[in-house]
Amino acid sequence: MSQSQTLDVEEALRRFNGNMAMFSKLLKRFVEINSNIEEKTAQIVSSGKSEEIFIFFHSIKGGFGNLSAKNLYEKTIVLESFARSGDLESIKKELPSFYDLYDQLKIAVADLEKSNS
């Protein structure tokens, strides 16, 4: 998987007016805030409440989009759509790949930090 699909730094820098320090700070903070994303996601999905699940995926989708985490943004569109239609089984099937993509984002963030230090 390409780095640009995991984290499109060029696109993000256009969004952040070339401010790498601001982008890096927000990206690092986003990953810190969502450090327990697997647990949080599993808890919300196991509730079975489609509206809450939809709101959760919709909220994190915005974060992924703003930070140009393209693969995660696309995946959350799919998960959000399943939640909207109440298809919890499809959500559960998609969660392992969602978690894998999030792990890739964490690696990309760590690599970005190393290259900027």
C-alpha distances in whole Angstrom, upper triangle without the diagonal:
4,7,9,7,7,11,12,15,17,17,18,21,22,23,24,26,25,26,23,25,26,22,21,24,23,20,21,24,22,20,23,25,22,22,23,21,21,25,26,23,25,28,28,27,30,32,32,33,31,32,31,27,27,28,26,23,24,25,21,20,22,21,17,18,20,18,15,12,11,9,12,15,14,14,17,19,19,20,23,24,24,26,28,29,30,28,27,26,23,22,23,20,18,18,16,13,14,15,11,10,13,12,9,11,14,12,11,15,16,15,16,19,20,19,22,24
4,5,5,7,9,9,12,13,14,16,18,19,20,22,23,22,23,20,23,23,20,19,22,22,18,20,23,21,19,23,25,23,23,25,23,23,27,27,25,27,30,30,29,32,34,34,35,32,33,32,29,28,29,27,23,24,25,21,20,21,20,16,17,19,16,13,11,11,10,13,15,15,16,18,20,20,22,24,25,26,28,30,31,32,30,30,29,26,25,25,23,20,21,19,16,16,17,14,12,14,14,10,11,14,12,10,14,15,13,14,18,18,17,19,22
4,5,5,6,7,9,11,12,13,15,17,18,19,21,19,19,17,19,20,16,15,19,18,15,17,20,18,17,20,22,20,20,23,21,22,26,26,24,27,30,29,29,32,34,34,34,32,33,31,28,28,28,26,23,24,23,20,19,20,18,15,15,16,13,11,10,10,10,12,14,15,16,18,20,21,22,24,26,27,28,30,32,33,31,30,30,27,25,26,25,21,21,20,17,16,17,14,11,13,13,9,9,12,10,7,10,12,10,10,14,15,14,16,19
4,5,5,4,7,8,9,10,12,14,15,16,18,16,18,16,19,19,15,15,19,18,15,17,20,18,17,21,23,21,22,24,22,23,27,27,25,28,30,29,29,32,34,34,34,32,32,31,28,27,27,25,22,22,22,19,17,18,17,13,13,14,12,9,8,8,9,12,13,14,15,17,18,20,22,23,24,26,27,29,31,32,30,30,30,27,25,27,25,22,22,21,18,17,18,16,13,14,15,11,11,14,13,10,12,15,13,12,16,17,15,17,20
4,5,6,10,11,11,12,15,16,16,18,20,19,20,18,21,20,17,17,20,18,15,18,20,18,17,21,22,20,21,22,20,21,25,24,22,25,28,27,26,29,31,31,31,28,29,28,25,24,24,22,19,20,20,17,15,16,15,11,12,14,12,8,7,5,6,9,10,10,12,14,15,16,18,20,21,22,24,25,27,28,27,27,27,23,22,23,22,18,19,18,14,14,15,13,10,12,13,10,10,13,13,10,13,16,15,14,18,19,18,20,23
4,7,9,12,12,12,15,17,16,18,20,19,19,17,19,19,15,15,17,16,13,15,17,15,13,17,18,16,17,19,17,18,21,21,20,22,25,24,24,27,29,29,29,27,28,26,23,23,23,21,18,19,19,15,14,15,14,10,11,13,10,8,5,6,6,7,10,11,11,13,15,16,17,19,21,22,23,25,27,28,26,25,26,23,21,22,21,17,17,16,13,12,13,11,7,9,10,7,6,10,9,7,10,12,12,12,15,17,16,18,20
4,6,9,9,8,11,13,13,14,17,15,16,13,16,15,11,11,14,13,10,12,15,13,13,16,18,16,17,20,18,19,23,22,21,24,26,26,26,29,31,31,31,29,28,27,24,24,23,21,18,19,18,15,14,14,12,9,10,11,8,6,4,6,8,9,10,12,14,15,17,18,19,20,23,24,25,26,29,30,28,28,28,25,23,24,24,20,19,19,16,15,15,14,10,11,12,9,7,10,10,7,8,11,11,10,13,15,14,15,18
4,6,5,6,9,10,11,12,14,13,14,13,15,15,11,12,16,14,12,15,17,15,16,19,20,19,21,23,21,23,26,25,24,27,30,28,28,32,33,33,33,31,30,29,27,25,25,23,20,20,20,17,15,15,14,11,10,11,8,5,6,7,10,11,12,13,15,17,18,20,21,22,24,26,27,28,30,31,30,30,31,28,25,27,26,23,22,22,19,18,19,17,14,14,16,13,11,14,14,10,11,14,13,11,14,16,15,15,19
4,5,5,6,9,10,10,12,10,11,9,12,12,9,10,13,13,11,13,16,15,15,19,20,20,21,24,22,24,28,27,26,29,31,30,31,34,35,36,35,33,32,31,29,27,27,25,23,22,21,18,17,16,14,12,12,11,8,7,9,10,13,14,14,17,19,19,21,23,24,25,27,29,29,30,33,34,33,33,34,31,28,30,29,26,25,25,22,20,21,20,16,16,17,14,12,14,14,10,10,13,12,9,12,14,12,12,16
4,5,5,6,9,10,10,9,11,10,14,14,11,12,16,15,14,17,19,18,19,22,23,23,24,27,26,28,31,30,29,32,34,33,33,37,38,38,37,35,34,33,31,29,29,27,25,24,23,21,19,18,17,15,13,13,11,9,11,12,15,17,16,18,21,21,22,25,26,26,28,31,31,32,35,36,35,35,36,33,31,33,32,28,28,28,25,23,24,23,19,19,21,18,15,18,17,14,14,17,15,12,15,17,15,14,18
4,5,5,6,9,10,10,12,11,15,14,11,13,16,15,14,17,19,17,19,22,22,22,24,27,24,27,30,28,27,31,33,31,31,35,36,36,35,32,31,30,28,26,26,25,22,21,20,18,16,15,14,12,10,10,9,7,10,10,14,15,14,15,18,19,19,22,24,23,25,28,28,29,31,33,33,33,34,31,29,31,30,26,26,27,24,22,23,22,19,19,21,18,15,18,18,15,15,18,17,14,17,20,18,17,21
4,5,5,6,9,8,9,9,12,10,7,10,12,11,10,14,15,14,16,19,19,19,21,24,22,25,28,26,25,29,30,29,30,33,34,34,33,31,30,29,27,25,24,23,21,20,18,16,15,13,12,11,9,7,6,5,9,10,14,14,13,16,18,18,19,22,23,23,25,27,28,28,31,32,32,32,33,30,28,30,30,26,25,26,23,21,22,21,18,17,19,17,14,16,17,13,13,16,16,13,15,18,16,15,19
4,5,5,6,5,6,6,10,9,7,10,12,12,12,15,17,16,18,20,21,22,24,27,25,28,31,29,29,32,34,32,33,37,37,38,37,35,33,32,30,29,27,26,24,23,22,20,19,17,15,14,13,11,9,9,12,14,17,18,17,20,22,22,23,26,27,26,29,31,31,32,35,36,36,36,37,34,32,34,33,30,29,29,27,24,25,25,21,20,22,20,17,18,19,15,14,17,16,13,15,17,15,14,17
4,5,5,6,9,10,13,12,10,13,16,15,15,18,19,19,21,23,24,24,26,29,27,30,33,31,30,34,35,34,34,38,38,39,37,35,33,32,31,29,28,27,25,23,22,21,19,17,16,15,13,11,11,10,14,15,18,19,17,20,23,23,23,26,27,27,28,31,32,32,35,36,36,36,38,35,32,35,34,31,30,31,28,26,27,27,23,23,24,22,19,21,22,18,18,21,20,16,19,21,19,17,21
4,6,8,9,10,13,11,9,13,14,12,13,16,17,16,19,21,21,22,24,27,25,28,30,28,28,31,33,31,32,35,35,36,34,32,30,29,28,26,24,24,22,20,19,18,16,14,13,13,10,8,9,9,13,14,17,17,16,18,21,20,20,24,25,24,26,29,29,29,32,33,34,34,35,33,30,33,33,29,28,30,27,24,26,26,22,21,23,22,18,20,22,18,17,21,20,17,19,22,20,19,22
4,5,6,8,10,7,6,10,11,10,12,15,15,15,18,20,20,21,23,26,25,28,30,28,28,32,33,31,33,36,36,37,35,33,32,30,29,28,26,25,23,22,20,19,18,15,14,14,13,9,9,11,14,16,19,19,18,21,23,22,23,26,27,26,28,31,31,31,34,36,36,36,37,35,32,34,34,31,30,31,28,26,26,26,23,22,24,22,19,20,21,18,16,19,19,16,17,20,18,16,19
4,6,9,11,10,9,13,14,14,15,18,19,19,21,23,24,25,27,30,29,32,34,32,32,36,37,35,36,40,40,41,39,37,35,34,33,31,29,28,27,25,23,22,21,19,17,18,16,13,13,14,17,19,22,22,21,24,26,26,26,29,30,29,31,34,34,34,37,39,39,39,41,38,35,38,38,34,33,34,32,29,30,30,26,25,27,25,22,23,24,21,19,22,21,18,19,22,20,17,20
4,6,9,9,9,11,13,14,14,17,18,19,21,23,24,25,26,30,29,32,34,32,32,36,37,36,37,40,41,42,40,38,37,35,34,32,31,30,28,27,25,23,22,20,18,18,17,14,13,14,17,19,22,22,21,24,27,26,27,30,31,31,33,35,35,36,39,40,40,40,41,39,36,38,38,34,33,34,31,29,29,29,25,24,26,23,20,22,22,19,17,20,19,15,16,19,16,14,17
4,6,6,6,9,10,11,12,14,16,17,19,20,21,23,24,28,27,30,32,31,31,35,36,35,36,39,40,41,39,38,36,34,33,32,30,28,27,26,24,22,22,20,17,18,17,14,13,14,17,19,23,22,22,25,27,26,27,31,31,30,33,36,35,36,39,40,40,40,41,39,36,37,38,34,33,33,31,28,29,28,25,24,25,23,20,20,21,18,16,18,18,14,14,17,15,13,15
4,5,5,6,8,10,10,12,14,15,16,18,20,21,22,26,25,28,30,29,30,33,34,33,35,38,39,40,39,37,36,34,33,31,30,28,27,26,24,22,22,20,17,17,17,14,12,13,15,18,21,21,21,24,25,25,27,30,30,30,33,35,34,35,39,39,39,38,40,37,34,36,36,32,31,31,29,26,26,26,23,21,22,20,17,17,18,15,13,14,14,10,11,13,12,9,12
4,6,5,6,9,10,11,12,14,16,16,18,20,21,25,24,28,30,28,29,33,34,33,35,38,38,39,38,37,36,34,33,32,30,28,27,26,24,22,22,20,17,18,18,15,13,15,17,20,23,22,22,26,27,26,28,31,31,31,34,36,35,36,40,40,40,39,40,38,35,36,37,33,31,32,30,27,27,26,24,22,22,21,18,17,18,16,13,14,15,11,10,13,12,9,11
4,5,5,6,8,10,11,12,14,15,16,18,20,23,23,26,28,26,27,31,31,31,32,35,36,37,36,35,33,31,30,29,27,25,24,23,21,19,20,17,15,16,16,13,11,14,16,19,22,21,20,24,25,24,26,29,29,28,31,33,33,33,37,37,38,37,38,36,33,34,35,32,30,31,29,26,26,26,23,21,22,21,18,17,19,16,14,16,17,13,12,16,15,12,14
4,5,5,6,8,10,10,12,14,15,16,18,21,21,24,26,25,25,28,30,29,30,33,34,35,34,32,31,29,28,27,25,23,22,21,19,17,17,15,12,12,13,10,8,10,12,15,18,17,17,20,22,21,23,26,26,25,28,30,30,31,34,35,35,34,35,33,30,32,32,28,27,27,25,23,23,23,20,18,19,18,14,15,16,13,11,13,14,11,11,15,14,12,14
4,6,5,6,8,10,11,12,14,15,16,20,20,23,25,24,24,28,29,28,30,33,34,35,34,33,32,30,28,28,26,24,23,23,20,18,18,17,14,14,15,12,9,12,13,16,18,18,18,21,22,22,24,27,26,27,30,31,31,32,35,36,35,34,35,33,30,31,32,28,26,26,25,22,21,21,19,17,17,16,13,12,14,11,8,10,11,8,7,11,11,9,11
4,5,5,6,9,10,11,12,14,15,19,19,22,24,23,24,27,28,27,29,32,33,34,33,33,31,29,28,27,25,23,23,22,19,17,19,17,14,14,16,13,11,14,15,19,21,19,19,23,24,23,25,28,27,27,30,32,31,32,36,36,36,34,36,34,31,32,33,29,27,27,26,23,22,23,20,18,18,18,15,14,16,14,10,12,14,11,10,13,14,12,13
4,5,5,6,9,10,10,12,14,17,17,20,22,20,21,25,25,25,26,29,30,31,30,29,28,25,24,24,21,19,19,19,16,14,15,13,10,11,13,10,8,12,13,16,18,16,16,20,21,19,22,25,24,23,27,28,27,29,32,32,32,31,33,31,28,29,30,27,25,25,24,21,20,21,19,16,17,17,14,13,16,14,11,13,15,13,12,16,17,14,16
4,5,5,6,9,10,11,12,15,15,18,20,19,19,23,24,23,25,28,29,30,29,28,27,25,23,23,21,19,18,18,15,13,14,13,9,9,11,10,7,10,10,13,15,14,14,18,18,17,20,22,22,22,25,27,26,28,31,31,31,29,31,29,25,26,27,24,22,22,21,18,17,18,15,13,14,13,10,10,12,10,7,10,12,10,10,14,14,13,15
4,5,5,6,9,10,10,14,14,17,19,18,20,23,24,24,25,28,29,31,30,29,29,26,24,25,23,20,20,20,17,15,16,16,12,12,15,13,10,13,13,16,18,16,17,20,20,20,22,25,24,24,27,29,28,30,33,32,32,30,32,30,27,27,28,25,23,23,22,19,17,18,16,13,14,14,10,9,11,11,7,9,11,10,9,12,14,13,14
4,5,5,6,8,10,13,13,17,18,17,18,22,22,22,24,26,27,29,28,28,26,24,23,23,21,18,18,19,16,13,16,15,11,12,15,13,11,15,14,18,19,17,17,21,21,19,22,25,23,23,27,28,26,28,31,31,31,29,31,30,26,27,28,25,23,23,23,19,18,19,18,14,15,16,13,11,14,14,10,12,15,14,12,16,18,16,17
4,5,5,6,8,11,11,14,16,14,15,19,19,19,21,24,24,26,25,24,23,20,19,19,17,15,15,15,12,10,12,11,8,9,12,11,9,12,11,15,16,13,14,18,17,16,18,21,19,19,23,24,23,25,28,27,28,26,28,26,23,24,25,22,19,20,19,16,15,17,15,11,13,14,11,10,14,13,10,13,16,14,14,17,19,18,19
4,6,5,6,9,9,12,14,13,14,17,19,19,20,23,24,25,25,25,24,21,20,20,19,16,15,17,14,11,13,14,10,10,14,13,11,13,11,15,15,13,14,18,17,16,19,21,19,20,24,24,23,25,28,28,27,25,27,25,22,22,23,20,18,18,17,14,13,14,13,9,10,11,8,7,11,11,8,10,13,13,12,16,17,17,18
4,5,5,9,10,13,14,13,15,18,19,19,21,23,24,26,26,26,25,22,21,22,20,17,17,19,16,13,16,16,13,14,17,16,14,17,15,19,19,16,18,21,20,19,22,24,22,22,26,27,25,28,30,29,29,27,29,28,24,24,26,23,20,20,20,17,15,17,16,12,13,15,12,10,13,14,11,12,15,15,14,17,19,18,19
4,6,8,9,12,13,11,13,16,16,16,19,21,21,24,23,23,22,19,18,19,17,14,15,16,13,11,14,14,11,13,16,15,14,17,16,19,19,16,17,20,19,17,21,22,20,20,24,25,23,25,28,27,27,25,27,26,22,23,25,22,19,20,20,17,15,18,17,13,14,16,14,12,16,16,14,15,19,18,17,20,22,21,22
4,5,5,9,10,9,10,13,14,14,16,18,19,21,21,21,20,17,16,17,15,12,12,14,12,9,12,13,11,11,15,15,14,16,14,17,17,13,15,18,16,14,18,19,17,18,21,21,20,22,25,24,24,22,23,23,19,19,21,18,15,16,17,13,12,14,13,10,11,14,11,10,14,15,13,15,18,18,18,20,23,22,23
4,6,8,9,9,11,13,14,15,17,19,20,22,23,23,23,20,18,20,19,15,16,18,16,13,16,17,14,14,18,18,16,18,16,19,18,15,17,20,18,17,21,22,19,20,24,24,22,25,28,26,26,23,24,24,20,20,21,19,16,16,17,14,11,14,14,10,10,13,11,9,13,15,13,13,17,17,17,19,22,22,22
4,6,5,6,9,10,11,12,14,15,17,19,20,21,21,18,16,18,17,14,15,17,15,13,16,18,15,16,19,20,19,20,18,20,19,16,18,20,18,17,20,21,18,19,23,22,20,24,26,24,24,21,22,22,18,17,19,18,14,15,16,13,11,14,14,11,11,15,14,12,15,17,16,17,20,21,20,23,25,25,26
4,5,5,6,8,10,10,12,14,15,17,18,18,18,15,13,15,15,11,11,14,13,10,13,15,13,13,17,18,16,18,15,17,16,13,15,17,14,13,17,17,14,16,19,18,17,20,22,21,20,18,19,18,15,14,16,14,11,12,13,10,8,12,12,9,10,13,12,12,15,17,16,17,20,21,21,23,25,26,27
4,6,5,6,8,10,10,12,14,16,17,18,19,16,13,16,16,12,12,16,15,13,15,18,16,15,19,21,19,20,17,19,17,14,16,18,14,14,17,17,14,16,19,18,17,20,22,20,19,16,17,16,13,12,14,12,9,9,11,9,7,10,11,9,10,14,14,13,16,18,18,19,22,23,23,25,27,28,29
4,5,5,6,9,10,10,12,15,16,17,18,15,13,16,16,13,14,17,16,14,17,20,18,18,22,23,22,23,20,22,20,17,19,21,18,16,20,20,16,18,21,19,18,21,23,20,20,16,18,18,15,13,16,15,11,12,15,13,10,14,15,13,14,17,17,16,19,21,20,21,24,25,25,27,30,30,31
4,6,5,6,9,10,11,13,14,15,15,12,11,14,13,9,11,14,13,12,15,17,16,16,20,21,20,22,19,21,20,16,18,19,17,15,18,18,15,15,19,18,15,19,21,19,19,16,17,18,14,14,16,15,12,14,16,13,12,15,16,13,15,18,17,17,20,22,21,22,25,26,25,28,30,30,31
4,5,5,6,8,10,11,12,13,14,11,8,11,12,8,9,12,12,11,13,16,15,15,18,20,20,21,18,19,17,14,15,17,14,12,15,15,11,12,15,14,12,16,18,16,15,12,14,14,10,10,13,12,8,11,13,10,10,13,14,12,14,17,16,17,20,21,21,23,25,26,26,29,31,31,32
4,6,5,6,9,10,12,13,15,12,10,13,14,11,12,16,16,14,16,19,19,19,22,24,23,24,21,22,20,17,18,19,16,14,17,16,13,15,17,15,13,17,18,16,15,11,13,14,10,9,12,12,9,11,13,12,11,14,16,14,16,19,19,19,22,24,23,25,27,28,29,31,33,34,35
4,6,5,6,9,11,13,14,11,10,13,14,11,13,16,16,15,18,20,20,20,23,25,25,26,23,24,23,19,21,22,19,16,19,19,15,16,19,17,14,18,19,16,16,13,15,16,13,12,15,15,12,14,17,15,14,18,19,17,19,22,21,21,24,26,25,27,30,30,30,33,35,35,36
4,5,5,7,8,9,10,7,6,10,10,8,10,13,13,13,15,18,18,19,21,23,23,24,22,23,21,18,19,20,17,14,17,16,13,13,16,14,11,14,16,13,14,11,14,15,11,11,15,14,12,15,17,14,15,18,19,17,19,22,21,22,25,26,25,27,30,30,31,34,35,35,37
4,5,6,7,8,10,9,6,10,11,9,10,13,15,14,16,19,19,19,22,24,24,25,22,23,20,17,18,19,15,13,16,14,11,12,14,11,9,13,14,11,11,7,10,11,8,8,11,12,10,13,15,13,14,17,18,17,19,22,22,22,25,26,26,28,31,31,32,35,36,37,38
4,5,8,10,13,11,9,13,15,13,14,17,18,18,19,22,23,23,25,27,28,28,26,26,24,21,22,22,19,17,19,18,14,15,17,14,12,16,16,13,12,9,11,13,10,9,13,14,12,15,17,16,16,19,21,19,21,24,24,25,27,29,29,31,33,34,34,37,39,39,40
4,5,8,10,9,8,12,13,12,14,17,17,18,20,22,23,23,26,28,28,29,27,27,26,22,23,23,20,18,20,19,15,15,17,15,12,15,16,12,13,10,13,15,13,12,16,17,15,18,20,18,19,22,23,22,24,27,26,27,30,31,31,32,35,36,36,39,40,41,42
4,6,9,9,8,11,13,12,14,16,18,18,20,22,23,24,26,28,29,29,27,27,25,22,22,22,19,17,18,17,14,14,15,12,10,12,12,9,10,7,10,12,11,11,14,15,14,18,20,18,19,23,23,22,25,27,27,28,31,32,32,34,36,37,37,40,42,42,43
4,6,6,6,9,10,11,12,14,16,17,18,20,22,23,24,26,28,28,26,27,25,22,22,22,20,17,18,17,14,13,14,12,9,10,11,8,11,9,13,14,12,13,17,17,16,20,21,19,20,24,24,23,26,28,27,28,31,32,32,34,37,37,37,40,42,42,43
4,6,5,6,9,10,11,12,14,16,16,18,20,21,22,24,26,26,24,24,23,20,19,19,17,14,15,14,11,9,10,9,5,7,8,5,8,8,12,12,10,13,16,15,15,19,20,18,20,23,23,22,25,27,26,27,31,31,31,33,36,35,37,39,41,41,43
4,5,5,6,9,10,10,12,14,15,17,19,20,21,23,25,25,24,24,23,20,19,19,18,15,15,15,12,10,11,11,7,7,10,8,11,11,15,15,13,16,19,18,17,21,22,19,21,24,24,23,26,28,26,28,31,31,31,33,36,35,36,39,40,40,42
4,5,5,6,9,10,11,12,14,16,17,18,20,22,23,24,23,23,22,19,18,19,17,14,15,16,12,10,13,12,9,10,12,11,13,12,16,16,13,15,18,17,16,20,21,18,19,23,22,20,24,26,24,25,29,29,28,31,33,33,33,37,38,38,39
4,6,5,6,8,10,11,12,15,16,17,18,20,21,22,20,21,19,16,16,16,14,11,12,12,9,8,10,9,6,8,11,9,11,9,13,13,10,12,15,14,12,16,17,14,16,19,19,18,21,23,22,23,26,26,26,29,31,31,32,35,36,36,38
4,5,5,6,8,10,10,12,15,15,16,18,20,21,19,19,18,15,14,15,13,10,10,11,8,5,8,8,5,6,9,9,11,11,14,13,11,13,16,14,14,18,18,15,17,20,19,18,22,23,22,23,27,27,26,29,31,31,32,35,36,36,38
4,6,5,6,9,10,11,13,14,15,17,19,20,19,19,19,16,14,16,15,11,12,13,11,8,11,12,9,9,13,13,15,14,18,17,14,16,19,17,16,20,20,16,18,21,20,18,22,23,22,23,26,26,25,28,30,30,30,34,35,34,36
4,5,5,6,8,10,11,13,14,16,17,18,17,18,17,14,13,15,13,10,11,13,10,8,12,12,10,11,15,14,15,14,17,16,13,14,17,15,13,17,17,14,15,18,17,15,19,20,19,20,23,23,22,25,27,27,28,31,32,31,33
4,5,5,6,9,10,10,12,14,15,16,14,15,14,10,10,11,10,6,8,9,7,5,9,10,8,10,13,13,14,13,15,14,11,13,15,12,12,15,14,11,13,16,14,13,17,18,17,18,21,21,21,24,26,25,26,29,30,30,32
4,6,5,7,9,10,11,13,15,15,14,15,15,12,10,11,11,7,8,10,9,6,9,11,10,10,14,14,15,15,18,16,14,16,18,16,15,18,17,14,16,19,17,16,19,20,18,20,23,23,22,25,27,26,27,30,31,31,33
4,5,5,7,9,10,11,13,15,14,15,16,12,11,13,13,9,11,14,12,10,13,15,13,14,17,17,19,18,21,19,16,18,20,18,16,19,19,15,16,19,17,15,19,20,17,19,22,21,20,23,25,24,25,28,29,28,31
4,5,5,6,9,10,11,12,11,12,13,9,8,11,11,8,10,13,11,10,14,15,14,15,18,18,19,18,20,18,15,17,19,16,14,17,16,12,13,16,13,11,15,16,13,15,18,18,17,20,22,21,22,25,26,26,28
4,5,5,6,9,10,10,9,10,10,8,5,8,9,6,7,10,10,8,12,14,13,14,17,18,18,18,20,18,15,17,18,15,14,17,15,12,14,16,13,12,16,16,14,16,19,18,17,21,22,21,23,26,26,26,28
4,5,5,6,9,10,10,11,13,10,8,11,12,9,10,13,13,11,14,17,16,16,20,21,21,21,23,21,18,21,22,19,18,20,19,15,17,19,16,15,18,18,15,17,20,19,18,21,23,21,22,26,26,25,28
4,5,5,6,9,8,11,12,10,8,12,13,10,12,15,15,14,17,19,18,19,22,23,23,23,25,23,19,21,23,19,18,20,18,15,16,17,14,12,16,16,12,14,17,16,14,18,20,18,19,22,23,22,24
4,6,5,6,5,7,9,6,5,9,10,9,11,13,13,13,16,18,18,19,22,23,22,22,23,21,18,20,21,17,16,17,15,12,14,15,11,10,13,13,10,12,15,13,13,16,18,16,18,21,21,21,24
4,5,5,6,7,9,8,6,9,11,10,10,14,14,14,16,19,19,19,22,23,23,23,25,22,20,22,23,19,18,20,18,15,17,17,14,13,17,16,13,15,18,15,15,19,20,18,20,23,22,22,25
4,6,8,10,13,11,9,13,15,13,14,17,18,17,19,22,21,22,25,26,27,26,28,26,23,25,26,22,21,23,21,18,19,20,16,15,18,17,14,16,18,16,15,18,19,17,18,22,21,20,23
4,6,8,11,10,9,13,14,14,15,18,18,18,21,23,23,24,27,28,28,27,29,26,23,25,25,22,21,22,19,16,17,18,14,13,15,14,11,13,15,12,11,15,15,13,15,18,18,17,20
4,5,9,9,8,11,13,13,14,17,18,18,20,22,23,24,26,27,27,27,28,25,23,25,24,21,20,21,18,16,17,17,13,13,15,13,10,13,15,12,12,16,16,14,16,19,18,18,21
4,6,6,6,9,10,11,12,15,15,16,18,20,21,22,25,25,25,24,25,22,20,21,21,17,17,17,14,12,13,13,9,9,12,10,7,11,12,10,10,14,14,13,16,18,18,18,21
4,5,5,6,9,10,11,13,14,15,17,19,20,21,23,24,23,23,24,21,19,21,20,16,17,17,14,12,14,14,10,11,14,12,10,14,15,12,14,17,17,16,19,21,20,21,24
4,5,5,6,9,10,11,12,14,16,17,18,20,22,23,21,21,21,18,16,18,17,13,13,14,10,9,11,10,7,9,12,10,9,13,14,12,14,17,17,17,20,22,22,23,26
4,5,5,6,9,10,10,12,14,15,16,18,20,20,19,19,19,17,14,16,15,12,11,12,10,7,9,10,6,7,10,10,8,12,14,13,14,17,18,17,20,22,22,23,26
4,6,5,6,9,10,10,12,14,15,16,19,20,19,19,20,17,15,17,17,14,14,15,13,10,13,13,10,10,14,13,11,15,17,15,16,19,20,19,21,24,24,24,27
4,5,5,7,9,10,11,13,14,15,17,19,17,18,19,15,14,16,16,12,13,15,12,10,13,14,11,12,15,14,13,17,18,17,18,22,22,21,24,26,26,27,30
4,5,5,6,9,10,11,12,14,16,17,15,15,15,12,10,13,12,8,9,11,8,7,10,11,9,10,13,13,13,16,18,17,18,21,22,22,24,27,27,28,31
4,5,5,6,8,10,10,12,14,15,14,14,15,13,10,13,13,10,10,13,11,8,11,13,11,11,15,15,14,16,19,18,19,22,23,23,25,28,28,28,31
4,6,5,6,9,10,10,13,14,14,15,16,13,11,15,15,12,13,15,13,11,15,16,14,14,18,18,17,20,22,21,22,25,26,25,28,30,30,31,33
4,5,5,6,9,10,11,12,11,12,13,10,8,12,11,9,11,13,12,10,14,15,14,15,18,18,18,21,23,22,23,26,27,27,29,32,32,33,35
4,5,5,6,9,10,10,9,9,11,8,6,9,10,7,8,12,11,9,12,14,13,14,17,18,18,20,22,22,23,26,27,27,29,32,32,33,35
4,5,5,6,9,10,10,11,13,11,9,12,13,11,12,15,15,12,15,17,16,16,20,20,19,22,24,24,24,27,29,28,30,33,33,34,36
4,5,5,6,9,9,11,13,10,9,13,14,12,14,17,16,14,18,20,18,19,22,23,22,25,27,27,27,30,31,31,33,36,36,36,39
4,5,5,6,5,7,9,7,6,10,11,10,12,15,15,14,17,19,18,19,22,23,23,25,27,27,28,31,32,32,34,37,37,38,40
4,5,5,6,7,10,9,7,11,13,12,12,16,16,14,17,20,19,19,22,24,23,25,28,28,28,31,33,33,34,37,38,38,40
4,6,8,10,13,12,11,14,16,15,16,20,19,17,20,23,22,22,25,26,25,28,30,30,30,33,35,34,36,39,40,40,42
4,6,9,11,10,11,14,15,15,17,20,20,19,22,24,23,24,27,28,28,30,32,32,33,36,37,37,39,41,42,42,45
4,6,9,9,9,12,14,14,15,19,19,18,21,23,23,23,26,28,27,29,32,32,33,35,37,37,39,41,42,43,45
4,6,6,7,9,10,11,13,16,17,16,19,21,21,22,25,26,26,28,30,31,32,34,36,36,38,40,41,42,44
4,5,5,6,9,10,11,14,15,14,16,19,20,20,23,24,25,26,29,29,30,32,34,35,36,39,40,40,42
4,5,5,6,9,10,13,14,14,16,18,19,20,22,24,25,27,29,30,31,33,34,35,37,39,40,41,43
4,5,5,6,9,11,12,12,15,16,17,18,21,22,23,25,27,27,29,31,32,33,35,37,38,39,41
4,5,5,6,10,10,10,12,14,15,16,18,20,20,22,24,25,26,28,30,30,32,34,35,36,38
4,5,5,8,10,10,11,14,15,16,17,19,20,22,24,25,26,28,30,31,32,34,35,37,38
4,6,7,8,10,11,13,14,16,17,19,20,22,23,25,26,28,29,30,32,34,35,36,38
4,6,6,6,9,10,11,13,15,16,17,19,20,21,23,25,26,27,29,31,32,33,35
4,5,5,6,9,10,10,12,14,15,17,18,20,21,23,24,25,27,29,30,31,33
4,5,5,6,9,10,11,12,14,15,17,18,20,21,23,24,26,27,29,30,32
4,5,5,6,9,10,10,12,14,15,16,18,20,21,22,24,26,27,29,30
4,5,5,6,9,10,11,13,14,15,17,19,20,21,23,25,26,27,29
4,5,5,6,9,10,11,13,14,15,17,18,20,21,23,24,26,27
4,5,5,6,9,10,11,12,14,16,17,18,20,21,23,24,26
4,5,5,6,9,10,10,12,14,15,16,18,20,21,22,25
4,5,5,6,9,10,10,12,14,15,17,19,20,21,23
4,5,5,6,9,10,11,12,14,15,17,19,20,21
4,5,5,6,9,10,10,12,14,15,16,18,20
4,5,5,6,9,10,10,12,14,15,16,18
4,5,5,6,9,10,11,12,14,15,17
4,5,5,6,9,10,11,12,14,16
4,5,5,6,9,10,10,12,14
4,5,5,6,9,10,11,12
4,5,5,6,9,10,11
4,5,5,6,9,10
4,5,5,6,9
4,6,5,6
4,5,5
4,6
4
